[in-house]
Amino acid sequence: MTDSLRTGLFAAFVAGLIIATGALDNWNLALVILNYGLISAIMALGVNLQWGLAGLFNVGIMGFVALGGLASVLISMPPVAAAWTAGGLRTLAGLAIGAVAIVALTAVYRRMAAGKARTIVMLALTVAGFFAFRTVFDGGVAAIEAVNPSLTGYLGGANFGGDAGRDWWWMPIIAWPVGGLLAAGAAWAIGKVALGLRSDYLAIATLGIAEIIIAVIKNENWLSRGVLNVTGLPRPVPYETDLQADPAFVARAADLGFDATLASTLWVKLLYAGLFATFLIVLLFLAQRALHSPWGRMMRAIRDNEVAAEAMGKDVTRRHLQVFVIGSAICGLAGAMMTTLDGQMTPAGYQPLRFTFLVWVMVIVGGSGNNFGAVLGGLLIWWLWVAVGEYGPDLMIWVTSALSEDSTLRAGLVDSAPQMRYIVMGTVLLMILRFSPRGILPER
């Protein structure tokens, strides 16, 4: 079987699953699966560039996705004027003092000769910078978080569009690449420290940094309300209530035989799907061009034999940093998209199982090193994840129907049905690793 035929059959199979979900169950669920599947496919594409192309083991995907979600809040939400008046400038001044202290420490370390004098100067700068930073920063944060904490208590974002940011509908789309840039900046900082070491150090560093990022987002209420959550994020597509109030839309829906409420929800999800699919197609095109370019061939050569690549004059650490930043930026972009689609920022929802393990399953099942495999694997695994959660309890009730109503075994099996997701994901992963270790669409 040729690669093109195998890819086409895989794509047709995934499309058939989503269409069957809509035809046999309901189209709302099918479009929800499609939208989150497209976002998951973008995450899988970013991880595939890091692992499949360069062999970099990133287990901190969750942190980069969360940074993308944070960018969506900082860009698409309207600013809170009272919070800025109370302590916005003071908080920014505190951050500036901290940045200046770090720059000063770096300059002293580089320019002074190693010895007792440099140690004393650096220690004095550290103590002075820390106390100056905390004195200014803490006061500003306390003032911001005291401003109507039940509804705001944070600085808000950069959307000055009025009407809660709805007038500037395009700001959420601007937030998506900004989320990629924010994740890329964090990846650059991690990579500068860890990429020169063995690959297992990168895994440890990314795992630790991801947890630190989530902890900061949860606890710094002035930034994005922490665990209080930011809700009501503006969206780049119309609101269902606006569509239902539009006589022209209601008339068109009626002509097609749809209720206005159902038609509005389906139309909004279709618009989201169009936006996400556009970004995915562009990223997939660029990833394919990169894969088949001299740069892509060099990255695969480095992945297969770093020693030989270094002997040919290639800067392995620099190239690893490039692809690590690019892959993390794509994950940040997907994280911003997901927050916009959810309409809220919920830091407690960022779990390693969903945003690290599941994405790795998508890449492995689809085919590591194959961009089309990663994308289709993302769509397939997300469909399976939702389908098992949606239909698993009903299936368990049917399987245990032969047992009596008061059976303890039946009650236990039905109650544990939601955990079938983990069993199914583990089984699928084991089956792929056993019978097709290179994935459904292996790398050429």
Residue pairs with C-beta under 8 A, 6 or more apart in sequence:
3 441
3 444
6 440
6 441
7 372
7 373
7 376
7 441
10 372
10 373
10 376
10 380
10 440
10 441
11 372
11 376
13 380
14 376
14 379
14 380
14 383
17 380
17 383
17 387
18 30
18 33
18 34
18 37
18 379
18 383
19 30
21 29
21 30
21 33
21 383
21 387
22 29
22 30
22 31
25 390
27 266
28 262
28 265
28 266
28 269
29 386
29 390
31 266
31 269
31 270
31 273
32 269
32 386
33 382
33 383
33 386
33 387
34 269
34 273
34 379
35 269
35 272
35 273
35 276
35 341
36 338
36 341
36 382
36 386
37 378
37 379
37 382
37 383
38 273
38 276
38 277
38 280
38 379
39 276
39 334
39 337
39 338
39 341
40 334
40 358
40 359
40 362
40 378
40 379
40 381
40 382
41 280
41 362
41 374
41 375
41 376
41 377
41 378
41 379
41 382
42 276
42 279
42 280
42 283
42 330
42 331
42 333
42 334
42 337
42 378
43 61
43 65
43 330
43 331
43 334
43 335
43 355
43 359
43 362
43 378
44 359
44 362
44 363
44 366
44 374
44 375
44 377
44 378
45 280
45 283
45 284
45 287
45 330
45 371
45 374
45 375
45 378
46 326
46 327
46 328
46 329
46 330
46 331
46 333
46 334
47 58
47 61
47 327
47 331
47 359
47 360
47 362
47 363
47 374
48 287
48 327
48 363
48 366
48 368
48 369
48 370
48 371
48 373
48 374
49 287
49 290
49 323
49 326
49 327
49 330
50 56
50 58
50 323
50 324
50 327
50 328
51 57
51 58
51 363
51 368
52 363
52 368
52 369
52 370
52 371
52 374
52 443
53 290
53 291
53 296
53 299
53 300
53 303
53 323
53 369
54 299
54 302
54 303
54 319
54 320
54 323
54 324
55 199
55 302
55 303
56 195
56 199
56 202
56 320
56 323
56 324
56 327
57 199
57 200
57 202
57 203
58 202
58 203
58 206
58 324
58 327
58 328
59 203
59 206
59 207
59 210
59 352
59 356
59 360
60 190
60 205
60 206
60 207
60 208
60 209
60 210
60 356
61 210
61 331
61 355
61 356
61 359
61 360
62 210
62 214
62 350
62 351
62 352
62 354
62 355
62 356
63 186
63 206
63 209
63 210
63 211
63 212
63 213
63 214
64 183
64 186
64 187
64 210
64 328
64 331
64 332
64 335
65 183
65 331
65 332
65 334
65 335
65 338
65 350
65 355
66 210
66 213
66 214
66 217
66 335
66 347
66 350
66 355
67 179
67 182
67 183
67 186
67 213
67 332
67 335
68 176
68 179
68 180
68 182
68 183
68 331
68 332
68 333
68 334
68 335
68 336
68 337
68 338
68 339
69 179
69 335
69 336
69 338
69 339
69 345
69 350
70 179
70 182
70 217
70 223
70 224
70 345
71 175
71 178
71 179
71 181
71 182
71 332
71 335
71 336
72 172
72 175
72 176
72 179
72 233
72 335
72 336
72 339
72 340
72 345
73 157
73 224
73 230
73 233
73 339
73 345
74 157
74 158
74 175
74 178
74 223
74 224
75 157
75 158
75 159
75 171
75 172
75 174
75 175
75 178
76 157
76 159
76 165
76 171
76 172
76 174
76 175
76 233
76 234
76 340
77 156
77 157
77 159
77 165
77 230
77 233
77 234
78 156
78 157
78 159
78 160
78 161
78 162
78 164
78 165
79 155
79 156
79 157
79 158
79 159
79 160
80 147
80 152
80 154
80 155
80 156
82 147
82 148
82 152
83 144
83 147
83 152
83 153
83 154
83 155
83 156
83 222
84 155
84 156
86 143
86 144
86 146
86 147
87 139
87 140
87 141
87 142
87 143
87 144
87 222
88 140
88 144
88 155
89 140
90 136
90 137
90 139
90 140
90 143
91 137
91 140
91 141
91 144
91 155
91 222
92 140
93 136
93 140
94 133
94 134
94 135
94 136
94 137
94 138
94 140
95 137
97 129
97 132
97 133
97 136
97 137
98 129
98 133
98 137
100 129
101 125
101 126
101 128
101 129
101 130
101 132
101 133
102 129
104 125
104 129
105 122
105 125
105 126
105 129
108 118
108 121
108 122
108 125
109 118
109 122
112 118
112 121
140 222
141 220
141 221
141 222
144 153
144 154
144 155
144 222
145 153
145 154
145 221
145 222
146 153
147 153
149 221
149 228
152 225
153 221
153 222
153 225
153 228
154 221
154 222
154 223
154 224
154 225
154 230
155 222
155 223
157 165
158 171
159 165
159 168
159 171
159 234
160 168
161 167
161 168
161 169
161 171
161 234
162 168
164 232
164 234
165 171
165 234
166 234
166 239
168 234
169 234
169 235
169 236
169 237
170 236
171 234
172 233
172 234
172 235
172 236
172 340
173 236
173 275
175 336
175 340
176 279
176 333
176 336
176 337
176 340
177 333
178 336
179 332
179 333
179 335
179 336
180 329
180 330
180 332
180 333
180 336
181 329
181 332
182 332
183 328
183 329
183 331
183 332
183 333
183 335
184 325
184 326
184 328
184 329
184 332
186 209
186 213
186 328
187 324
187 325
187 327
187 328
187 329
188 321
188 325
190 202
190 205
190 206
190 209
190 324
191 202
191 320
191 321
191 324
191 325
192 321
193 205
194 201
194 202
194 204
194 205
194 206
195 202
195 317
195 320
195 321
195 324
196 317
210 352
210 356
214 347
214 350
216 223
217 223
217 224
217 226
217 347
217 350
218 226
218 227
218 347
218 348
219 226
220 226
221 228
224 230
224 345
224 347
225 345
226 347
227 347
227 348
229 344
229 345
229 346
229 347
230 344
230 345
231 343
231 344
232 343
232 344
233 339
233 340
233 342
233 343
233 344
233 345
235 340
235 343
236 275
236 340
237 268
237 271
237 272
237 275
238 267
238 268
238 271
239 268
240 261
240 264
240 265
240 268
241 264
243 249
243 260
243 263
243 264
243 267
243 268
244 250
244 260
244 261
244 264
249 260
249 263
249 264
249 267
250 260
252 263
253 259
253 260
253 263
253 264
254 260
256 263
258 266
272 341
276 337
279 333
279 337
280 375
283 330
283 333
284 371
284 372
284 375
287 371
288 371
290 296
291 371
298 309
298 314
298 319
299 319
299 323
300 369
301 308
301 309
301 314
302 309
302 314
302 316
302 319
302 320
306 316
309 316
310 316
339 345
353 422
357 425
358 381
358 382
358 385
358 425
359 378
361 377
361 381
361 425
361 428
361 429
362 374
362 377
362 378
362 380
362 381
362 382
363 374
363 377
363 439
364 377
364 429
364 432
364 433
364 439
365 377
365 380
365 381
365 428
365 429
365 432
365 439
365 440
366 372
366 373
366 374
366 375
366 376
366 377
366 378
366 380
366 381
366 439
366 440
366 441
367 373
367 374
367 377
367 438
367 439
367 440
367 441
367 442
367 443
368 374
368 438
368 439
368 443
369 438
369 442
369 443
370 439
370 441
370 442
370 443
370 444
372 441
373 439
373 440
373 441
373 442
373 443
376 440
376 441
377 439
377 440
377 441
381 425
381 428
384 424
384 425
384 428
385 421
385 425
388 420
388 421
388 424
389 418
389 421
392 417
392 418
392 420
392 421
393 414
393 417
393 418
395 417
396 413
396 414
396 417
396 420
397 414
397 417
399 413
400 407
400 409
400 410
400 413
400 414
403 409
403 410
404 410
432 439
432 440
436 442
